[in-house]
Amino acid sequence: MTTDNALWDVQTALYARLTGSTALTSLFPRGAENIGDHILEETGYPRVTIGTVQSRPLGGAAFSGNETTVELEVFSRAMGMKEARVIMAEIIALLHEADFTVPHRTLVECRLVAAKTAIAAAPADNQVFRTGRLRFRILTEND
């Protein structure tokens, strides 16, 4: 399996895990439509975008797999950080040290390695976003 496949396999698994959670999708106006790597503007806010995904092969005599880093970005237009942080907490509960299926691979570990929130301006309409960024490290072994 190549690194390109690892990128797609991990993204597919995360998408399925996130969109399969009623606890998470119930926080969005259009449910699972507000989660993905490309979300249409009319879908509304809040939303979660699958951002940067990086992978590097790991291997040796006893192990063949990949270390993949994924950034998930939360965007909210609510006043204050509460909405973004509630969504972030739900994502962490779904992914950190969780056991889930990754196509064509065996999940070894999924860990939250960084989290941050910020305020950002949207140049198109001068509105303010509350943003959250979660970075996960996912270690997989090739099947």
C-alpha positions in Angstrom: 0.0 0.0 0.0 1.3 3.5 -0.8 1.2 6.6 1.2 -1.4 8.0 -1.1 -3.7 5.1 -0.2 -3.0 5.7 3.4 -4.2 9.3 3.1 -7.4 8.2 1.5 -8.0 5.2 3.7 -7.6 7.3 6.9 -9.8 10.2 5.6 -12.5 7.7 4.6 -12.4 6.2 8.1 -12.6 9.5 9.8 -15.4 10.8 7.6 -17.4 7.6 8.3 -16.7 7.9 12.1 -17.7 11.5 12.3 -20.8 11.4 10.0 -22.0 8.2 11.7 -22.3 9.8 15.1 -25.8 11.2 15.9 -24.3 13.0 18.9 -22.1 15.0 16.5 -24.3 15.4 13.5 -27.2 16.7 15.7 -25.0 19.7 16.4 -25.3 20.9 12.8 -28.2 22.4 10.8 -27.9 19.9 8.0 -26.4 17.0 9.9 -23.7 15.1 8.2 -23.8 17.5 5.2 -21.9 20.0 7.5 -18.9 17.6 7.7 -16.4 16.9 4.9 -13.5 18.1 2.8 -15.6 20.4 0.7 -18.8 21.9 2.1 -21.1 24.1 0.1 -21.7 27.6 1.4 -25.5 27.1 1.6 -25.0 24.2 4.0 -24.5 26.8 6.8 -22.7 26.9 10.0 -21.3 25.4 12.2 -19.3 22.9 10.1 -16.3 20.6 10.3 -13.8 20.5 7.5 -11.2 17.7 7.0 -8.2 19.9 6.4 -4.5 19.0 5.9 -3.8 15.3 5.8 -0.2 14.1 5.8 1.2 10.6 5.8 4.6 9.0 6.0 5.5 5.4 5.6 6.9 3.5 8.6 8.5 0.2 8.3 11.1 -2.2 9.4 11.6 -5.9 9.8 8.6 -6.3 12.1 6.2 -3.5 11.0 4.9 -2.0 7.8 2.5 0.9 8.0 1.9 4.6 8.0 1.8 7.6 10.4 -0.9 9.9 9.2 -1.6 13.4 10.7 -5.0 14.9 10.1 -6.3 18.4 10.9 -10.0 18.9 11.5 -11.2 22.4 11.4 -14.4 23.6 13.2 -16.0 26.8 11.9 -18.7 28.6 13.9 -20.5 31.9 13.6 -22.0 31.8 17.1 -21.1 34.5 19.6 -18.3 33.2 21.8 -16.3 29.9 21.6 -18.9 27.6 23.3 -20.3 26.2 20.1 -16.9 25.4 18.6 -15.6 23.9 21.8 -18.7 21.7 22.2 -18.2 20.4 18.7 -14.4 19.9 19.4 -15.2 18.0 22.6 -17.5 15.6 20.7 -14.9 15.0 18.0 -12.3 14.3 20.6 -14.6 11.8 22.3 -15.2 10.1 19.0 -11.5 9.8 17.9 -9.0 10.1 20.7 -7.8 6.6 21.7 -10.8 5.2 19.9 -11.0 1.9 18.0 -12.5 2.1 14.5 -12.1 0.5 11.1 -9.7 1.9 8.6 -10.1 0.4 5.1 -7.2 -1.9 4.0 -5.4 -1.3 7.3 -5.3 -2.1 11.0 -5.7 0.9 13.3 -2.9 0.8 15.9 -3.6 4.2 17.5 -5.5 7.5 17.1 -4.4 10.3 19.4 -5.2 13.9 19.7 -1.8 15.8 19.5 -2.9 19.4 19.4 -6.0 21.6 19.8 -6.5 25.3 19.5 -9.3 27.9 19.0 -9.1 31.3 17.4 -11.2 34.2 16.0 -11.0 34.9 12.3 -12.6 37.4 10.0 -14.3 36.3 6.9 -13.3 38.8 4.2 -16.3 38.1 1.9 -19.0 39.3 4.4 -17.0 40.9 7.3 -18.4 38.4 9.7 -16.4 36.8 12.5 -15.8 33.1 12.7 -14.9 31.2 15.8 -12.5 28.4 14.7 -11.2 25.3 16.3 -8.4 23.1 15.0 -7.8 19.6 16.1 -4.7 17.6 15.0 -4.8 13.8 15.3 -1.9 11.3 14.8 -3.2 8.0 13.4 -0.9 5.0 13.2 -1.9 2.2 10.9 -0.4 -1.1 10.0 -0.7 -2.4 6.4 -3.0 -5.4 6.0 
